[in-house]
Amino acid sequence: MRRIRAVFLVLIVSAGFVRQGDAQMCAPPPGFVDIPAPAIAATEELVSHTEEITIDRPFAVVLDSLNKPLKDTIHKTSALPGVSGDYTLSKISFGLPGSRRIVCLTDGSTLQEQVLTREQTGHSSHFRYVVWHYTSDQARPIDYGVGDFLYTDLGSGRTHITWTYSFKLKEDRFPGYLGALGRYLFRVGFLDHQYAAMMRGTLDGTKANAEQ
C-alpha cells in the first residue's frame, strides 16, 4: 500500500474547461509529435469520480465567467502541479469539437487535450474532452483521462455544475495490470483523494469567481 500511495502522489494529470486557449510561456517540447487522440473505452474500463456544486448566479453569468485562461482556472494542490500555460495545435480555437492543445504544467511536463463534445441550449451546456500524451515519467500508469462538464440552469438565478473525471489505466503497468483491483486501488488511493481535492478546489474557485 505504501508503494501505491507513493505512485499516486506524483501522478501528473490535468483538466480543462475554458472556452478559449491561452498560450502563455508554453510551446511544444523538443521532439514533440502530435499523436492522435485515443479512442474512449467502455465505461466499465474507466475509473471515475464526480464533484458537483451549485452557484447562486444565472446560467449565462456562470458561462461567461469561464472565459478565462486555464492557468487561472485549475486549482493547484500540494500533490498536483498547476498549469503554466497552453498552446493551441488546431486551426480552430480550443473549445470547439475537434480542437486540441498542449497544456504546460508547473513541474515542466506537458500533455495534450482535445474537445470531444460541446453542446449548449438555453438551459444547459455540455463540455467533454480527452487528456493524453503525458510527458511526465510519473504519469506513465495513465493511458488517458476524460473530463465531462454539465452546466444546468436551475432557474431563480442559480446554476448547477456536475464534473465527472474518468481515467483509463495502462494494462501493462501497475496498477492497471491488476484489472478491476488495480482500478479500485487507483480510485481509493488517488482519484477520490488528491484528484478530488483539485476538482473541488477548481469548482469552489469557479463559484467564487462567478458570484463576486
N, C-alpha and C positions, 0 to 999 in steps of 0.2 A: 504493500500500500504506500510506503514511503516513496518508492520509485514512481508510482503512478502520480502522486501529488507533485513530485518534482517535475515530471514531464508536463503536466497540465499547467503549472505555474508559469512556464516560459513559452507556451504556445502563443503564436502571433496570429491574431485574427482581426478582421475589420468589418465594419458595417457602414452603409451609406444610404441616405435617402434624400439628399438635397436635390433640387431640380436642375441645377446647373453645375458644370465643372468649375474648378478653381485651381489654376496652375500657379503655385507659389513655391519656389525652391524645390521643384520636383521635376524630374526628367527620367527617361528610360535608363536603367542601369547599363553599364558596359556589357556588350554581348546579348542584350535583350532580344528575345524572339517572341513575336506576338502570336501566341498559340491560341487555337480556337477554344471557346468556352466549352466546358464539359456538358454532356447530356445529363439531365437530372434523373436520379434513380427513384425508385418507388418509395413511398413514404415510410414503409417498414424498414428500409435500409438506412434511413437517416436518423440522427439524434436531434431532438428539437426541444426548444424552450420558448415560452411565451410570456411577455410582460404587457400590461395594459395600464392606461391612465386616462382620466377624464380632465379636460381643460375647460375652464369657465370662460370661454370665448367662442364667438361664432365660427362656423366651419371655414368661411372664406378668410377670416383673420388668421386662423391657425395655419392654413395652407400658405398664406403669404409670408408668415413668419419663418417658414422652412427655407426660403430662398436666401441662403447664406452659405459661406464656404464650409466644406466638410470639416476642415480642421477646427472650426468654431462650433461644430455641432456634436461631434463624438466626445463622450466623456472619458477622459484618461483616468485610469486607476493605478494603484501601486503594482498590480500584477500584469497589466497590459499597457502597451505603448499607446501614445496618441497619434494623431495624423498631422504631418508637417505640410502636406500639400497634395495636389493631384494634377495629372497630365492627361488631357483628352487624346485618345487614339483614333477615334472615329471622326468622320467629316461632319457628323451631326452633333449637336450639343448633348452632353450627358444628361440623361433624364428621359430621353425618348427611347422606345423599344429598339434594341439592337445597338445602341450607343455603348461605348466602352472606354475605360480609362485606366491608367496606372494610379495607384494610391501609394504615396510615400509615408512611411511611419517614422516616428521619432527615434526609433532604435537603428535607423539606417536601412531597414529592409523595405521591400515593396510587394505589391500584389496587384492583381487585375480585378476589375469589376465590369459586369455587363448588365444592362437593364433587360429584363425578360418581359415584364408587363407594366404598363401604365394606363390605367383606365379611370376616368373621372366622370361623375354625374353631378347634378346639383346638390346631392345629399351624401355622396361617398366618393372616396378616392382610394384606388388600389395600386400599390407600387411593389414590384417584386424584382429581385436582382440576384445574380450569382457572383461569388467571390472565389478566385482560384489563383494559381501561379504564384504561390508564396515563395519568396526568396530566402526567408529565414530558415536555417537548419532546424531550429526548434519546432517549426511548423510542419515538418515532413510527415507526421502521422495523419495530417488532414489532406484529403483529396480536394474538397471544395466546401463552401458554405452557401446557403441560400437564405436571403432575408426577405421577409414579407410584411409590408405595412398595409393596414386597413384603417382609413380615417372615416369616421361616421358622424354625420350631423345628428345630434340628439334633440335638436330644437331648443328653444328658450335660451339661445346663446351659448350652448355647450357642445363640445366635440369630444368624441371618444377615439383613442388610438389603440390599436392592437398590433403588437410587433412580435412576430414569430421568427426565430432564427434556427436553422437546421444545418447540421454538418454531415458530410459523408466522409468516413474514415477510410484510409488506405488499408486494403485487406492483407497486404504483405508486411505490415508494420504493427508494432504494439501501439495501442491496444486493439486495433482493427482486426488483427488476425484471430482474436478471440471470439469474433462473431457477436452474438447478442450480449454475451457477458462483457465484451470489450466496449460495446456501445453503452451499456449500463454504467460501467466504471467511468467512462468519459463524461457521462451526464452528471453523475453524483459527485465526481471528483473535480470537475471543471465547469461544465456548462451551467449547472444550477447554482454555482457559487461565483467564481471570478467573472465569468462572462455575463451572468445575470446581473451582477453589480454594475457592470458597464452599461448594460441595457437600461436598467432603472435610472442610473445617473443621466444617461442621454435623454430619456423621456422626461425626467424631472427638469432638465435644462430646457427642453422644448416647451414645457408647461410654463416655466418662469419667463421665458422669452416672449411667449405669446400673450401672457397675462400682464406683463409690465406696461 
